[in-house]
Amino acid sequence: MIKQTKILSIDTVLVQCEGNIVSDMDGEKVMLSVQQGKYYNLGQVGGDIWSIISTPRSVQEIIIALQQIYEIDADICEQDVIPFLQHLLTEDLIRVADAG
C-alpha cells in the first residue's frame, strides 16, 4: 500500500510512536525524540494529548477528552488540536494506528 500524504480527519486513529523519552517539567510534558535527535516541549495541553494517545484514539475521541478536561467548545478545540496533531505526525512522534 502506497503511503499517502498524511492529512488528518476527525476519524483518523492516532497513537504515540515508541522510542521517545518523555518527562514532566513543572506541569508540562517535555520529550526527547531519540530518532530525530530533537527536543520538544509539548506544554500542558500537548502533554494531555500525549497521555490520551498512549493507546490508539481517534481525533474525535481526543477532542472529546480535551473538552472534558478544559470545558472548551468542540469547534475551537478541533481548530487547535488538528494542526498540533498534524505537526506531531509530520515529526514522526505519533502515527496513524494500524486498522485491525
N, CA, C and O atoms as CSV, one atom per row, in Angstrom:
chain,resi,resn,atom,element,x,y,z
A,1,MET,N,N,0.843,-1.183,0.000
A,1,MET,CA,C,0.000,0.000,0.000
A,1,MET,C,C,0.886,1.243,0.000
A,1,MET,O,O,1.813,1.350,0.803
A,2,ILE,N,N,0.606,2.164,-0.885
A,2,ILE,CA,C,1.416,3.375,-1.007
A,2,ILE,C,C,1.061,4.334,0.123
A,2,ILE,O,O,-0.111,4.582,0.405
A,3,LYS,N,N,2.087,4.860,0.754
A,3,LYS,CA,C,1.876,5.810,1.836
A,3,LYS,C,C,1.503,7.170,1.239
A,3,LYS,O,O,2.281,7.754,0.486
A,4,GLN,N,N,0.330,7.661,1.571
A,4,GLN,CA,C,-0.150,8.925,1.024
A,4,GLN,C,C,0.163,10.061,1.988
A,4,GLN,O,O,0.558,9.841,3.133
A,5,THR,N,N,-0.024,11.276,1.496
A,5,THR,CA,C,0.162,12.454,2.343
A,5,THR,C,C,-0.726,12.310,3.579
A,5,THR,O,O,-1.900,11.951,3.484
A,6,LYS,N,N,-0.148,12.592,4.713
A,6,LYS,CA,C,-0.854,12.396,5.969
A,6,LYS,C,C,-1.764,13.594,6.247
A,6,LYS,O,O,-1.317,14.603,6.792
A,7,ILE,N,N,-3.017,13.482,5.881
A,7,ILE,CA,C,-3.999,14.518,6.180
A,7,ILE,C,C,-4.971,13.924,7.195
A,7,ILE,O,O,-5.573,12.877,6.957
A,8,LEU,N,N,-5.113,14.598,8.312
A,8,LEU,CA,C,-5.942,14.068,9.386
A,8,LEU,C,C,-7.407,14.404,9.171
A,8,LEU,O,O,-7.752,15.485,8.694
A,9,SER,N,N,-8.259,13.457,9.533
A,9,SER,CA,C,-9.689,13.712,9.598
A,9,SER,C,C,-10.120,13.428,11.033
A,9,SER,O,O,-9.339,12.948,11.854
A,10,ILE,N,N,-11.363,13.733,11.306
A,10,ILE,CA,C,-11.903,13.540,12.648
A,10,ILE,C,C,-11.906,12.052,13.027
A,10,ILE,O,O,-11.904,11.709,14.209
A,11,ASP,N,N,-11.911,11.172,12.018
A,11,ASP,CA,C,-11.963,9.724,12.262
A,11,ASP,C,C,-10.597,9.054,12.257
A,11,ASP,O,O,-10.501,7.857,12.527
A,12,THR,N,N,-9.537,9.800,11.954
A,12,THR,CA,C,-8.195,9.228,11.940
A,12,THR,C,C,-7.834,8.748,13.339
A,12,THR,O,O,-8.011,9.478,14.315
A,13,VAL,N,N,-7.330,7.524,13.437
A,13,VAL,CA,C,-6.931,6.957,14.730
A,13,VAL,C,C,-5.415,7.089,14.858
A,13,VAL,O,O,-4.662,6.639,13.994
A,14,LEU,N,N,-4.985,7.714,15.951
A,14,LEU,CA,C,-3.568,8.003,16.180
A,14,LEU,C,C,-3.072,7.326,17.440
A,14,LEU,O,O,-3.844,7.007,18.344
A,15,VAL,N,N,-1.764,7.113,17.479
A,15,VAL,CA,C,-1.139,6.534,18.665
A,15,VAL,C,C,0.296,7.061,18.737
A,15,VAL,O,O,0.873,7.449,17.721
A,16,GLN,N,N,0.862,7.072,19.937
A,16,GLN,CA,C,2.248,7.510,20.130
A,16,GLN,C,C,3.198,6.593,19.369
A,16,GLN,O,O,2.949,5.394,19.248
A,17,CYS,N,N,4.284,7.160,18.859
A,17,CYS,CA,C,5.379,6.338,18.354
A,17,CYS,C,C,6.269,5.968,19.533
A,17,CYS,O,O,6.394,6.726,20.494
A,18,GLU,N,N,6.879,4.800,19.445
A,18,GLU,CA,C,7.769,4.361,20.514
A,18,GLU,C,C,9.125,5.059,20.360
A,18,GLU,O,O,9.431,5.627,19.312
A,19,GLY,N,N,9.917,5.004,21.415
A,19,GLY,CA,C,11.285,5.491,21.332
A,19,GLY,C,C,11.459,6.954,21.679
A,19,GLY,O,O,12.481,7.553,21.344
A,20,ASN,N,N,10.467,7.543,22.351
A,20,ASN,CA,C,10.596,8.922,22.805
A,20,ASN,C,C,10.720,8.936,24.321
A,20,ASN,O,O,10.029,8.194,25.019
A,21,ILE,N,N,11.598,9.777,24.815
A,21,ILE,CA,C,11.784,9.907,26.256
A,21,ILE,C,C,10.963,11.113,26.707
A,21,ILE,O,O,11.218,12.241,26.283
A,22,VAL,N,N,9.984,10.869,27.563
A,22,VAL,CA,C,9.050,11.915,27.980
A,22,VAL,C,C,9.124,12.073,29.492
A,22,VAL,O,O,9.174,11.089,30.228
A,23,SER,N,N,9.131,13.333,29.949
A,23,SER,CA,C,9.080,13.567,31.391
A,23,SER,C,C,8.284,14.828,31.670
A,23,SER,O,O,8.062,15.655,30.786
A,24,ASP,N,N,7.860,14.957,32.917
A,24,ASP,CA,C,7.129,16.147,33.354
A,24,ASP,C,C,8.110,17.170,33.878
A,24,ASP,O,O,9.043,16.842,34.611
A,25,MET,N,N,7.886,18.425,33.490
A,25,MET,CA,C,8.709,19.513,33.988
A,25,MET,C,C,7.783,20.674,34.330
A,25,MET,O,O,7.268,21.351,33.440
A,26,ASP,N,N,7.578,20.896,35.613
A,26,ASP,CA,C,6.701,21.971,36.079
A,26,ASP,C,C,5.313,21.915,35.435
A,26,ASP,O,O,4.788,22.939,34.998
A,27,GLY,N,N,4.717,20.713,35.378
A,27,GLY,CA,C,3.360,20.570,34.864
A,27,GLY,C,C,3.258,20.481,33.358
A,27,GLY,O,O,2.158,20.323,32.829
A,28,GLU,N,N,4.367,20.576,32.656
A,28,GLU,CA,C,4.359,20.453,31.203
A,28,GLU,C,C,5.147,19.214,30.804
A,28,GLU,O,O,6.098,18.823,31.481
A,29,LYS,N,N,4.742,18.605,29.701
A,29,LYS,CA,C,5.469,17.440,29.198
A,29,LYS,C,C,6.567,17.911,28.247
A,29,LYS,O,O,6.335,18.731,27.359
A,30,VAL,N,N,7.762,17.372,28.454
A,30,VAL,CA,C,8.872,17.601,27.531
A,30,VAL,C,C,9.304,16.249,26.998
A,30,VAL,O,O,9.196,15.231,27.683
A,31,MET,N,N,9.794,16.250,25.768
A,31,MET,CA,C,10.097,15.000,25.106
A,31,MET,C,C,11.399,15.105,24.337
A,31,MET,O,O,11.719,16.135,23.745
A,32,LEU,N,N,12.134,14.016,24.364
A,32,LEU,CA,C,13.312,13.887,23.516
A,32,LEU,C,C,13.021,12.769,22.529
A,32,LEU,O,O,12.768,11.628,22.914
A,33,SER,N,N,13.062,13.119,21.252
A,33,SER,CA,C,12.914,12.110,20.207
A,33,SER,C,C,14.296,11.550,19.923
A,33,SER,O,O,15.156,12.240,19.374
A,34,VAL,N,N,14.502,10.313,20.294
A,34,VAL,CA,C,15.801,9.677,20.100
A,34,VAL,C,C,16.105,9.564,18.604
A,34,VAL,O,O,17.227,9.830,18.175
A,35,GLN,N,N,15.104,9.168,17.812
A,35,GLN,CA,C,15.294,9.024,16.369
A,35,GLN,C,C,15.621,10.358,15.703
A,35,GLN,O,O,16.524,10.436,14.870
A,36,GLN,N,N,14.892,11.397,16.071
A,36,GLN,CA,C,15.075,12.699,15.436
A,36,GLN,C,C,16.246,13.475,16.033
A,36,GLN,O,O,16.811,14.360,15.391
A,37,GLY,N,N,16.604,13.127,17.282
A,37,GLY,CA,C,17.623,13.895,17.974
A,37,GLY,C,C,17.144,15.297,18.299
A,37,GLY,O,O,17.930,16.242,18.352
A,38,LYS,N,N,15.821,15.417,18.520
A,38,LYS,CA,C,15.221,16.719,18.792
A,38,LYS,C,C,14.523,16.707,20.144
A,38,LYS,O,O,14.097,15.668,20.648
A,39,TYR,N,N,14.426,17.903,20.708
A,39,TYR,CA,C,13.768,18.118,21.991
A,39,TYR,C,C,12.473,18.881,21.722
A,39,TYR,O,O,12.462,19.826,20.932
A,40,TYR,N,N,11.393,18.481,22.368
A,40,TYR,CA,C,10.098,19.129,22.196
A,40,TYR,C,C,9.515,19.480,23.560
A,40,TYR,O,O,9.625,18.701,24.507
A,41,ASN,N,N,8.895,20.653,23.656
A,41,ASN,CA,C,8.100,20.997,24.828
A,41,ASN,C,C,6.652,20.949,24.387
A,41,ASN,O,O,6.198,21.807,23.629
A,42,LEU,N,N,5.927,19.948,24.858
A,42,LEU,CA,C,4.543,19.773,24.444
A,42,LEU,C,C,3.597,20.704,25.183
A,42,LEU,O,O,2.456,20.885,24.760
A,43,GLY,N,N,4.053,21.300,26.283
A,43,GLY,CA,C,3.172,22.151,27.080
A,43,GLY,C,C,2.191,21.309,27.870
A,43,GLY,O,O,2.260,20.080,27.864
A,44,GLN,N,N,1.283,21.980,28.545
A,44,GLN,CA,C,0.327,21.261,29.384
A,44,GLN,C,C,-0.733,20.556,28.537
A,44,GLN,O,O,-0.990,19.368,28.735
A,45,VAL,N,N,-1.346,21.273,27.599
A,45,VAL,CA,C,-2.394,20.668,26.771
A,45,VAL,C,C,-1.791,19.591,25.867
A,45,VAL,O,O,-2.372,18.518,25.704
A,46,GLY,N,N,-0.631,19.875,25.284
A,46,GLY,CA,C,0.047,18.883,24.464
A,46,GLY,C,C,0.388,17.641,25.265
A,46,GLY,O,O,0.323,16.523,24.755
A,47,GLY,N,N,0.750,17.845,26.520
A,47,GLY,CA,C,1.030,16.714,27.406
A,47,GLY,C,C,-0.210,15.876,27.662
A,47,GLY,O,O,-0.146,14.649,27.728
A,48,ASP,N,N,-1.351,16.565,27.807
A,48,ASP,CA,C,-2.612,15.830,27.980
A,48,ASP,C,C,-2.943,15.035,26.719
A,48,ASP,O,O,-3.376,13.886,26.797
A,49,ILE,N,N,-2.735,15.658,25.554
A,49,ILE,CA,C,-2.972,14.948,24.292
A,49,ILE,C,C,-2.062,13.724,24.220
A,49,ILE,O,O,-2.498,12.641,23.831
A,50,TRP,N,N,-0.796,13.903,24.597
A,50,TRP,CA,C,0.166,12.796,24.558
A,50,TRP,C,C,-0.312,11.644,25.444
A,50,TRP,O,O,-0.225,10.478,25.057
A,51,SER,N,N,-0.813,11.976,26.624
A,51,SER,CA,C,-1.317,10.942,27.539
A,51,SER,C,C,-2.527,10.223,26.945
A,51,SER,O,O,-2.648,9.004,27.059
A,52,ILE,N,N,-3.422,10.987,26.311
A,52,ILE,CA,C,-4.631,10.410,25.730
A,52,ILE,C,C,-4.275,9.389,24.656
A,52,ILE,O,O,-4.924,8.348,24.555
A,53,ILE,N,N,-3.243,9.677,23.849
A,53,ILE,CA,C,-2.920,8.770,22.744
A,53,ILE,C,C,-1.860,7.738,23.125
A,53,ILE,O,O,-1.153,7.220,22.261
A,54,SER,N,N,-1.754,7.443,24.415
A,54,SER,CA,C,-0.894,6.320,24.816
A,54,SER,C,C,-1.500,5.011,24.297
A,54,SER,O,O,-0.793,4.020,24.116
A,55,THR,N,N,-2.809,5.020,24.062
A,55,THR,CA,C,-3.486,3.937,23.352
A,55,THR,C,C,-4.155,4.560,22.133
A,55,THR,O,O,-4.469,5.750,22.157
A,56,PRO,N,N,-4.382,3.799,21.077
A,56,PRO,CA,C,-4.949,4.382,19.858
A,56,PRO,C,C,-6.285,5.086,20.104
A,56,PRO,O,O,-7.201,4.517,20.698
A,57,ARG,N,N,-6.377,6.316,19.643
A,57,ARG,CA,C,-7.595,7.125,19.793
A,57,ARG,C,C,-7.840,7.895,18.514
A,57,ARG,O,O,-6.902,8.325,17.843
A,58,SER,N,N,-9.122,8.068,18.180
A,58,SER,CA,C,-9.459,8.881,17.009
A,58,SER,C,C,-9.317,10.355,17.382
A,58,SER,O,O,-9.344,10.721,18.557
A,59,VAL,N,N,-9.167,11.181,16.364
A,59,VAL,CA,C,-9.101,12.626,16.590
A,59,VAL,C,C,-10.349,13.071,17.347
A,59,VAL,O,O,-10.268,13.905,18.249
A,60,GLN,N,N,-11.501,12.514,16.981
A,60,GLN,CA,C,-12.763,12.834,17.670
A,60,GLN,C,C,-12.666,12.497,19.160
A,60,GLN,O,O,-13.081,13.297,19.998
A,61,GLU,N,N,-12.129,11.335,19.495
A,61,GLU,CA,C,-12.000,10.938,20.903
A,61,GLU,C,C,-11.052,11.862,21.653
A,61,GLU,O,O,-11.281,12.173,22.822
A,62,ILE,N,N,-9.998,12.298,20.992
A,62,ILE,CA,C,-9.049,13.231,21.612
A,62,ILE,C,C,-9.756,14.537,21.938
A,62,ILE,O,O,-9.599,15.080,23.031
A,63,ILE,N,N,-10.537,15.040,20.983
A,63,ILE,CA,C,-11.259,16.303,21.182
A,63,ILE,C,C,-12.260,16.173,22.327
A,63,ILE,O,O,-12.360,17.071,23.162
A,64,ILE,N,N,-12.999,15.072,22.375
A,64,ILE,CA,C,-13.975,14.853,23.445
A,64,ILE,C,C,-13.275,14.810,24.803
A,64,ILE,O,O,-13.753,15.405,25.769
A,65,ALA,N,N,-12.151,14.114,24.877
A,65,ALA,CA,C,-11.405,14.026,26.142
A,65,ALA,C,C,-10.927,15.412,26.579
A,65,ALA,O,O,-11.018,15.754,27.758
A,66,LEU,N,N,-10.423,16.206,25.645
A,66,LEU,CA,C,-9.954,17.558,25.988
A,66,LEU,C,C,-11.107,18.453,26.412
A,66,LEU,O,O,-10.944,19.300,27.291
A,67,GLN,N,N,-12.269,18.275,25.798
A,67,GLN,CA,C,-13.443,19.050,26.196
A,67,GLN,C,C,-13.809,18.756,27.652
A,67,GLN,O,O,-14.209,19.656,28.391
A,68,GLN,N,N,-13.669,17.506,28.053
A,68,GLN,CA,C,-13.994,17.140,29.432
A,68,GLN,C,C,-12.994,17.743,30.409
A,68,GLN,O,O,-13.356,18.098,31.531
A,69,ILE,N,N,-11.728,17.861,29.984
A,69,ILE,CA,C,-10.694,18.417,30.861
A,69,ILE,C,C,-10.804,19.935,30.942
A,69,ILE,O,O,-10.732,20.512,32.027
A,70,TYR,N,N,-10.981,20.579,29.784
A,70,TYR,CA,C,-10.852,22.037,29.707
A,70,TYR,C,C,-12.156,22.797,29.476
A,70,TYR,O,O,-12.142,24.028,29.449
A,71,GLU,N,N,-13.286,22.098,29.308
A,71,GLU,CA,C,-14.569,22.751,29.066
A,71,GLU,C,C,-14.464,23.757,27.921
A,71,GLU,O,O,-14.797,24.932,28.078
A,72,ILE,N,N,-13.999,23.280,26.778
A,72,ILE,CA,C,-13.798,24.120,25.607
A,72,ILE,C,C,-14.802,23.714,24.515
A,72,ILE,O,O,-15.197,22.552,24.423
A,73,ASP,N,N,-15.200,24.680,23.702
A,73,ASP,CA,C,-16.104,24.429,22.589
A,73,ASP,C,C,-15.472,23.433,21.608
A,73,ASP,O,O,-14.275,23.511,21.328
A,74,ALA,N,N,-16.267,22.511,21.095
A,74,ALA,CA,C,-15.759,21.453,20.214
A,74,ALA,C,C,-15.103,22.025,18.961
A,74,ALA,O,O,-14.046,21.549,18.548
A,75,ASP,N,N,-15.713,23.035,18.353
A,75,ASP,CA,C,-15.154,23.607,17.120
A,75,ASP,C,C,-13.809,24.276,17.371
A,75,ASP,O,O,-12.873,24.109,16.588
A,76,ILE,N,N,-13.711,25.030,18.455
A,76,ILE,CA,C,-12.449,25.696,18.797
A,76,ILE,C,C,-11.386,24.645,19.107
A,76,ILE,O,O,-10.240,24.758,18.673
A,77,CYS,N,N,-11.778,23.639,19.853
A,77,CYS,CA,C,-10.846,22.568,20.212
A,77,CYS,C,C,-10.329,21.879,18.949
A,77,CYS,O,O,-9.130,21.634,18.814
A,78,GLU,N,N,-11.237,21.570,18.028
A,78,GLU,CA,C,-10.844,20.907,16.783
A,78,GLU,C,C,-9.881,21.778,15.978
A,78,GLU,O,O,-8.904,21.272,15.425
A,79,GLN,N,N,-10.150,23.084,15.910
A,79,GLN,CA,C,-9.292,24.002,15.159
A,79,GLN,C,C,-7.883,24.074,15.738
A,79,GLN,O,O,-6.916,24.273,15.004
A,80,ASP,N,N,-7.770,23.912,17.051
A,80,ASP,CA,C,-6.457,23.969,17.702
A,80,ASP,C,C,-5.745,22.620,17.699
A,80,ASP,O,O,-4.526,22.561,17.537
A,81,VAL,N,N,-6.496,21.543,17.877
A,81,VAL,CA,C,-5.920,20.220,18.065
A,81,VAL,C,C,-5.413,19.614,16.757
A,81,VAL,O,O,-4.330,19.030,16.729
A,82,ILE,N,N,-6.173,19.743,15.686
A,82,ILE,CA,C,-5.782,19.090,14.426
A,82,ILE,C,C,-4.429,19.594,13.922
A,82,ILE,O,O,-3.596,18.767,13.553
A,83,PRO,N,N,-4.162,20.908,13.886
A,83,PRO,CA,C,-2.815,21.333,13.453
A,83,PRO,C,C,-1.709,20.825,14.374
A,83,PRO,O,O,-0.623,20.487,13.903
A,84,PHE,N,N,-1.970,20.764,15.682
A,84,PHE,CA,C,-0.984,20.237,16.629
A,84,PHE,C,C,-0.695,18.769,16.328
A,84,PHE,O,O,0.464,18.358,16.276
A,85,LEU,N,N,-1.753,17.981,16.131
A,85,LEU,CA,C,-1.583,16.566,15.810
A,85,LEU,C,C,-0.874,16.392,14.467
A,85,LEU,O,O,-0.041,15.501,14.302
A,86,GLN,N,N,-1.217,17.256,13.513
A,86,GLN,CA,C,-0.584,17.196,12.194
A,86,GLN,C,C,0.928,17.417,12.336
A,86,GLN,O,O,1.727,16.758,11.670
A,87,HIS,N,N,1.308,18.355,13.216
A,87,HIS,CA,C,2.727,18.624,13.455
A,87,HIS,C,C,3.415,17.415,14.091
A,87,HIS,O,O,4.511,17.036,13.677
A,88,LEU,N,N,2.776,16.810,15.095
A,88,LEU,CA,C,3.349,15.617,15.726
A,88,LEU,C,C,3.517,14.495,14.708
A,88,LEU,O,O,4.500,13.755,14.744
A,89,LEU,N,N,2.550,14.376,13.799
A,89,LEU,CA,C,2.601,13.344,12.763
A,89,LEU,C,C,3.752,13.618,11.797
A,89,LEU,O,O,4.485,12.704,11.419
A,90,THR,N,N,3.902,14.859,11.409
A,90,THR,CA,C,4.981,15.257,10.495
A,90,THR,C,C,6.346,14.993,11.117
A,90,THR,O,O,7.286,14.611,10.419
A,91,GLU,N,N,6.456,15.195,12.422
A,91,GLU,CA,C,7.712,14.974,13.145
A,91,GLU,C,C,7.921,13.504,13.515
A,91,GLU,O,O,8.910,13.170,14.167
A,92,ASP,N,N,7.012,12.631,13.112
A,92,ASP,CA,C,7.085,11.196,13.419
A,92,ASP,C,C,7.076,10.907,14.915
A,92,ASP,O,O,7.710,9.954,15.369
A,93,LEU,N,N,6.364,11.722,15.678
A,93,LEU,CA,C,6.207,11.473,17.119
A,93,LEU,C,C,4.960,10.632,17.381
A,93,LEU,O,O,4.878,9.918,18.380
A,94,ILE,N,N,3.994,10.729,16.471
A,94,ILE,CA,C,2.807,9.891,16.521
A,94,ILE,C,C,2.624,9.282,15.136
A,94,ILE,O,O,3.244,9.713,14.164
A,95,ARG,N,N,1.760,8.272,15.065
A,95,ARG,CA,C,1.498,7.625,13.789
A,95,ARG,C,C,0.025,7.252,13.708
A,95,ARG,O,O,-0.671,7.172,14.720
A,96,VAL,N,N,-0.425,7.031,12.500
A,96,VAL,CA,C,-1.774,6.525,12.294
A,96,VAL,C,C,-1.763,5.059,12.709
A,96,VAL,O,O,-0.931,4.276,12.250
A,97,ALA,N,N,-2.692,4.702,13.580
A,97,ALA,CA,C,-2.743,3.329,14.106
A,97,ALA,C,C,-3.160,2.372,13.002
A,97,ALA,O,O,-3.966,2.723,12.140
A,98,ASP,N,N,-2.621,1.185,13.026
A,98,ASP,CA,C,-2.962,0.165,12.049
A,98,ASP,C,C,-4.418,-0.256,12.231
A,98,ASP,O,O,-4.867,-0.484,13.354
A,99,ALA,N,N,-5.136,-0.356,11.148
A,99,ALA,CA,C,-6.517,-0.813,11.211
A,99,ALA,C,C,-6.530,-2.310,11.526
A,99,ALA,O,O,-5.824,-3.105,10.908
A,100,GLY,N,N,-7.350,-2.657,12.500
A,100,GLY,CA,C,-7.478,-4.080,12.850
A,100,GLY,C,C,-6.311,-4.479,13.672
A,100,GLY,O,O,-6.209,-5.636,14.081
